[in-house]
Amino acid sequence: MSRSAVVHIIDDDRDVLKSLSFLMAAHDLPCQIYGTADAFLENLTQETAGCILSDVRMPGMDGLELLSHVRASGSHLPFIVMTGHGDVPLAVRAMKQGATDFIEKPFSEKALLAIIQIALEIDRQNDLRDVKAREARERLALLTARETQILELVATGMSSKLIAYQLELSARTVDVHRANILSKLNVDNAISAVALLIDARGQTSS
């Protein structure tokens, strides 16, 4: 299922919501507005994409609590905190809890749009990484338990001889397993096979 990127704006001030929704529309950025954190959480699913732009001080659940609930749900959506005068310490706390960025009111449209574009790109990259991880796990599932064990050892830099010694196998048997691994994964060499392991864990190879 495709995920459509949306800027999710949460603020208890209707004028702020109206102003920001106009700004998003003017720059062709799809957005959804919410008057409370609870309203957003009611609509949050694993398919929710884009980024979150939330006020930090709101009646009921505030921005910090919202961030905690979003992360507890398993969502890694980029989270931008809007702060008023004197709220910077709260914003710093939010950053420590996993917020992507914060911006202090009153802010310029240019500054906000720049932060939002960065957040949307982060979400896009996260989505690509998740897709690669899922595809890699599907390919690795073709391996037997022994082949997976050998590939994990190959990933540590072990030679066939050392792997054979550790697993009490012949070096010839290990080489046969390694050839089967490359064939099943449809890759040309051990480096590409290890890259799939890295992708499956959602890590970067850099």
N, C-alpha and C positions, 0 to 999 in steps of 0.2 A: 504493500500500500504506500502510495506516495505521500510525502509530508509537505504541506504547503507552508512556507515561511510567513509568519504573521508577527507583528509587533504587538505584544499584549501589554496594555497600559492599565495600571491599577492606581487609582487616586480617589480620595473621598470628595475632592473639589470638582464639581461639575464643570466649572469654567475651565479648569486645567484640562479635563478630559476633552472638552469641546475644542479647545485651542490645539491640543496635540493631535487630535484626530484630523483636524483640518490640515495641519502641517504634514502629517503622513500622506494624506490624500494628494496634497500638492506635489509630493515627490514620489507618487506611485508606489507607496509602501502600504500593503494591506495591514490593517490594524483591527484589534478588538479592544473595547474599553470596558472596565469593570469599576464599580463604585466601592467595592470592598475586596479584601483579600479572599474572604470565603467564596465570593462569587467566582473569582478566578479558579480557585481550587476545585470547585464543583465542575468546572469544564476542562480541567487538566487531565490529559490521557497520555499514554505512551506515544501517540501519534502527534501530539502537540509540538509544533516546530516554530522556529523563529527566535524571538528573544522576549524577555520580560523587562518592562520599564515600570518600576514601582516606587511610589512615595514611601519614605521611611516612617513618617509619623501619620498614623491613621487610627480612628476609633476602632475598638475591637482588636482584631489581629493587626499588628504593625508590620512594617516591611521586613524586619529581622525575623519575626516569627514566620512570616510567609516564606522567606528564603529557606528556613529550616524545614518547613513542611514540603516545599518543592524538592529539596535534596533528599528528604526521607522517602519521598515517593519513587526515587530512583531516577528522576529527571535531571539532566545536566544542561538544561536550557540556560544560555547566558543570561545573567540577572544584573540589570543596571538599577542602581539606587538613586532616586532623586531626593535631595536633602534641602531643607530650609536653612535659614540662618541659625548657626549654633548646633547644627546636627552633624557636623563633620565627624566628631568622635563616633557617632553611631554608624556613619558610613564606613569608617575604618573597621569597626567591629564586623560590619557586613562583609567587607572584603576578606577578612580573616575567616569568615564562615563560608566563603566560596562565591561571593558576588564577583562579577566580571569587572565592573567599573562603577563609579558614582559621579554624579554631576550636581553642582550646587545651584539652587534657584537664587535669583533669576539667571537663566542661562541663555546663551545665544542659540538660535536655531541651527547655525552652522556647526557649533560644538556638539550639540545633541545629535544631529544627523550623522556626524563623523563617528561618534561612539556607537550609535545604532548600527551603522554599516559594518563596523568591526565585529560587533556582537553577532550579526547575521552571518558573517563569513565564518566566525568560530563555529556556529551551529551547523553550517553547511559542511565544514571540514569534519566535525564530529560525526555527522550523518554518513559521510563517505567512509570514515574509519569504521563505523558500525557495520556498514554494508560489507566492507572488505573482511571484517572479522567474521561475520556470519557466513560468507562464502568460503572463507578459509576453513572454518570449523566443519562445514559440510564436506569439503574435500578431505580433510584429515580423518573424518569419520570412516573413510574407506579403508583405513589402515587397521591391521590387527593390533592387539595389545602389545605383542612383541615388537612389531614394526614401529609403533608409537614410542615404545621404550628406547629403541635404538635411535630413532630420530631425535629424541630428547637429549641423548648422550652425544650425538653428532653436533647438536646445537651448542654443547659446552666446549667443542673443539677437540673432542677425543678422536683418535684414529681408529680404524677398524681393529687393529691389533689390541689396543687398550680396551675397546668395547668388548672384544671377544674375551679378554682376560677377566674383566669385571663380571660379565654375564656367564662365564664358564662355557663359552661356545668356541667353535673353531673360527679362525679369521675368515675362512671360505664361507661359512654359514652367514657371518655378519655381512660379507660382501653381497651375498645373494639377497639378503633382506634389504640391503641398501638399494640394490637394483630394483627390487619390487616396489620399494617406497617411491623411487623416481617415476616408475611406470604408472603406479596408481595415482600419483599426484599430477601426472602429466607435466613434469618439469625436467629440465636438462641436467641439473646438477644439485649438489647438496646445499649450496647457498640459496637457491630458489626454494628448496624444501624448507629450510630453516626460516626463510622469509615468511612462509605461510604460517609457521608456528608463531612468529612475532605478530603477524596480522590477526591471528585467531585470538590473541590476548589483548587486542586493541591497543598495541604499543606502536611506537614509530621505530623504524630501523635506523634512524640517524643518531 
